[in-house]
Each structure stands twice: as C-alpha cells, then as structure tokens.
C-alpha cells in the first residue's frame, strides 16, 4: 500500500496505526498539497455487503460533524476492493501513549482532556451519532494540546459476523459499557460510561477491569464493582471521583442524562468549594445478588416460596390434603394450670407501680437540683474550657464538634451552647472547637514540570506569588523539571499562608567549546566524548581535499572554539581527505658544504609551501658537502620558499615555483665552503716626515717675538689654540 496513490490523489507515505477493522496511513494530498490520514478497511471485511453499506452510511454521517474536537472527515471513496476514508492528519500522540508514558496525570490535565472529549461527544450526540468505541487509542492530542476524537461512526457498522476475528475483538472490551457487553443497543450513555473509564485510567494509570480473556472482562463490567479511584490515587479530589462514580454506574438511568450534563459537572468539579464534597452514594442495583436470611423456627410460613404455596393450594382444591395435613398429628399438650394467669397479672401490676415510683422520685430529684451559671468559654483553649465547665458541675457533650476556621488557631473554642444561662448542675454543654484552616497534603512534585507543579498548588488555593523557584544546573534532569521542593511529600500545609519554593533544573552547566582544528580525527573524537558532546547523527564527520595532512580536522560547527555549549550538544567535523588533484609533490635537493673545508657546521632549513609557513625541515651537522632533500607540496597559485641557515647565520632563500618544479628546472645552486683567508705581510712603517722651518718674514734687524713661558699671555693662548 505504501507508495500507492488512492483515487489518483492521495499518495500513501507510511503506516501510522491500525485497529481491528482498518489500517491508518499517513498520506499526501497532491491536489491540495497537505498531509492527510487515510483509513483503509481491512480486506476480510470487503465482502460483507451489509458492513460495506453501513460503513459508507456511517462514514458519511461522521463527515457531517464539524467540531474543533472531532477529527474532520475530508473524503470517502473506493478503489477496486479498497474502501477508504480520508480525514484530518493530527501531528502528535494518542492519549494511550501519554497514559503509558506519564500516568497518573494531574487532575487539572485529566479534566482538561475529558472536557474536550465530552464536548465532542455532545456535538456528535446532538447529530444522532454514537461513537461506541471511546478509548485512549482513539483520542489524539495535537502539539497545541488540542484534543481530537477520531473513529466516529465506524464501530456502529459491526455486524454479527464481524464481532470477532482471529485473536482479537473489534473494539476494546476494557472500555465496553455493561449494555454493550450484553449485546443490546448502546446509546449515548454508553459513550459516557466509556469516557468514565478513560478518565479513571488517566487519573490512576490502570484499568478498572482486567481479566484473562475478553469474556471475563465483559462479565466483570456486568457483575463486579471496580476499585474506587481514590483508593488507587489518594490525590484525586472527591468531587472528581464523584464524576467517575456516576459516569460508570452499571444502570444507565443512574449515569449522566447527557454529555452536556457531564460537561457541567466536569467544569465545576475542581472549584475549591466542591473539591471536598461528600462521596456520592447510590442505591444497590436491582440485579445485584443478595444474601437471604436463614429460616428460623416460626418463620416457616413467611419463608415458604410462592411456588410451593401455590402448589399446596392447588392440591387442596383437588381434594388432596396439603403436605402438613398428611403428616401424623402430634399429641396435644396438656392444659395449663388455672393459677398461672392471676399470678402473671399481679406481677405485671406490681412492676408498673414500681416504675411509677422510680420516675416520681427521679422527677422530684431533678426539680430540686441546684442551678449554676454557665461559664463563658468562647476563645478559650479546649482543655481549659472543659475544665471550667466541669468545675461548675457541668458536662461537655461528646464527641466535641470541630469546625475549620482559617482565622482561629486549632484548639480554640468557637461557640458554646447555653451561653449566659443558668442551668441545672450536670447539664450538658456543647462546644464547637476550631480545627484551624483547611489543611492540604503536599504532593511529590519532583520529576514533574515546574509549570505543572505551580498550577496544582494554585488550584489548591496557594497564592502564585508565594510559589518561587531557584534554577540550578543539573546533568541528569532536563530543563524545567523540579529537582527538589521545600515541603516534603505528605506534609500538611495551609494554602492561605504557605510559601513553597522549588529547585528547578536549567539543564547541564555550559562550558567553552574546545578547539578541535588542527587535531587528528581520533584526537578530536576522543575530546568530544570526554567533554560529554556527541557527533551529529545526520552530518557526522565529513571530509574534503586540502593541503593539510590526511585526517586532520579542518573545521568544526556549529560551535566555534570558545562558544558556550552543554553536555549532549551535537558537533560536526570536517577533516582533510588528502591533497587536491592539482597539488604537486616535489623534492627540492640542496647541496651544502660546511663553512670551512674539512670543518664542521650545523645546517638548519625552514620552508614554506602550500601546507603552511615556516615549517621546520630539521637540523644536521656536516663536515663535507651533503645533499638536503626538502619535500615540498606546491599549489599552482603560490610558490615555495626554502631558507638555509649555516651555523645560525642566514645564507640564502630559494624560490621554487609550481611550473619550474613541474618541468624539473627547479634546481638549487650548491652552497660552497668559504675560501681560506689570504695572509698578507705586515705593512712597512715609514719614518715620520720632517717639518720644515718656516721662512722668517721681516728684516734682520727686527727681533723675534717674545714667548711667555707660563702661557698666560694672549699670544700664548693663541698658540695653544
């Protein structure tokens, strides 16, 4: 069926469910470009003409329903021997899955779901459509929490030849009403009985009737009582239990008269004034087997069955003696003695006189009893009030009446009888004592959502402003779930005064994303696992060509190094698959000699190519010319650079281009040793030049200028300068 196109319009995509009579598929409506649900009748029913006729009629009736809580019917058709119904596709879960996952549900959530189901039934019943198969499997909960009831009108098409099939029963016997189990015509109240079972299962997590076979379960619907919901789950309000008790009565006359009446009860059952109402009581069913009392002497006539009495009368009319007359007569008792009757008469008369005397003296005693003033004990502690009354010679009525009062502490007297009066000593005084406010028991909200816990407390009367939360990191608990609560489960509290605080998980604590780029694939995967991260199941680890070594991580996403992540986050890696197709691997040979002939030198080479810059080739000590093969990876768009250092002194840099390497013309010139230094003779020192005496200017008669020895004169200063 998958891949088939029904009616030239509905392309079957996948099977999403199935029941006793039909299979349900998800399909694509190619005409309106939307997803729909297609219910296809099982092949074993296609030859039953009566079933086919009713199937079509009821499917058309269901299609006439238009309600937000009813799955819409779009189309009904037949292709060859395939009969199908096209209906609205609801994305979400059915109620049975939700019950299995987290039942028992909170009272508010269960009532919210039941109200929508009941609203759908009210609309259907108004249109003379009886569902007859209300069960959690037929209740769909969409992602917007909208409840949708499906399978309207199909169960009604079952004939006597299709009630059962191999290994299963059409419909579910666990949700049958008693009249359904009897096989009589089931009406609107049968749907309400089934809804009561669904509500019971939501609140308790179990079914009311279980058995080893469908027949045994059906008999329990007819004959046995179910365990009351509050005995299974004490947190269910009494008002809500009353809804279940009434909807699941075996006598249809004792159930709700209509879905509308049940809606009204559901709508108000969680109001504060109703939550503690009295439990509903019903008269015993007429069909319940009763234990008859044993027949005792003197009761033979009353206990004789009517049929036996009629038989004896008929026998008498025909001249026969009744059974008693045919038995032998016993001998008559002897006559009583004549003195017995006067003795009895006298005894009774004396007893009456004695009683009259006792009553007279008692009355006189009461009339003469001392009177006392009734003390005022209102607002006193109960023990003190009772002591005050007893000291005055009065008695306290038992049991003492207790009354809830949020304004008065427990144990304080609220009211008293005969206040401000004088009464006889020994009179009884009635007290009404405060039991304090209406206390509630704290539920266990751990592992529930904070919003659900808050809603439950508000429904009990707790002010929302006195419900607080403190968010904490948790590795085990998902965000929004309660980790702990200030009041322990089962502890009593006053909703009008209590303050409740919750610790709520905000998920795992975030940390900085490590850098995985440049690491090998195995190193990156190990670090991801150590950090509590996971490899993305869809994209996983991708690879692409690069000039990095094969298996080296090139990219990481969606989290870059330093981004904030939490445990469980999914990471995708991109690793190198090796060199691109146009990459060229080339060995560049460089012959190098030591600095001096027959000397020793340390050679260091660095190179830059398509794989990266300033890569270290390594160091080597040589004492003669040696060849250094440098393996390069060349990119057509760049060139490689090879730098040579001898004894940590830069010698030269070679430029190796892609084209030269490809043609084989990239050849390194050898680096020779430095030539030995030339020894030159020391220079000959020449004698210093002889200074010539300057000619004397002037006449011979003029004497030479005088020079002062101490140099203090003006001429001396100039000579020094």
Secondary structure, DSSP 8 states (H G I E B T S, - for coil): -TT-EETTTEEEEEEEEE-SSEEEEEEEETTTTEEEEEEEE-GGGTT-HHHHHHHHHHHHHHHT---TTB--EEEEEEETTEEEEEEE---EEEHHHHHHHH-S--HHHHHHHHHHHHHHHHHHHHTT-------GGGEEEETT--EEE--TTTGGG--GGGSEETTEESS-GGG--HHHHHTS---HHHHHHHHHHHHHHHHHSS-S---SSHHHHHHHHHH-----HHHH-TTS-HHHHHHHHHHT-SSGGGS-SSHHHHHHHHHHTTSTTTTT---------TTS--------TT-HHHHS-HHHHHHHHHHHHTT---HHHHS----------THHHHHHHHHHHHHHHHHHHHHHHHHHHHHT--EEE----TTSBHHHHHHHHHHTT-EE-SS-EEE--TTS-TTBEEEESSTT-EEETT-EE-EEEE--S-EEE----TTSBHHHHHHHHHHTT--GGGEEEEEE--SSS-TTBEEEESS-TT-EEETTT--EEEEEE--S--EE----TTSBHHHHHHHHHHTT-EE-TTT-EEEE--SS-TTBEEEEESS-TT-EE-TT-EEEEEEE-S--TT-EEEEEEEEE--SSTT--EEEEEEEEETTEEEEEEEEEEESS-EEEEEEEEE-TT--EEEEEEETTEEEEEEEE-HHHHHHT------B--------------------------S-TTS------TT--SHHHHHHH-
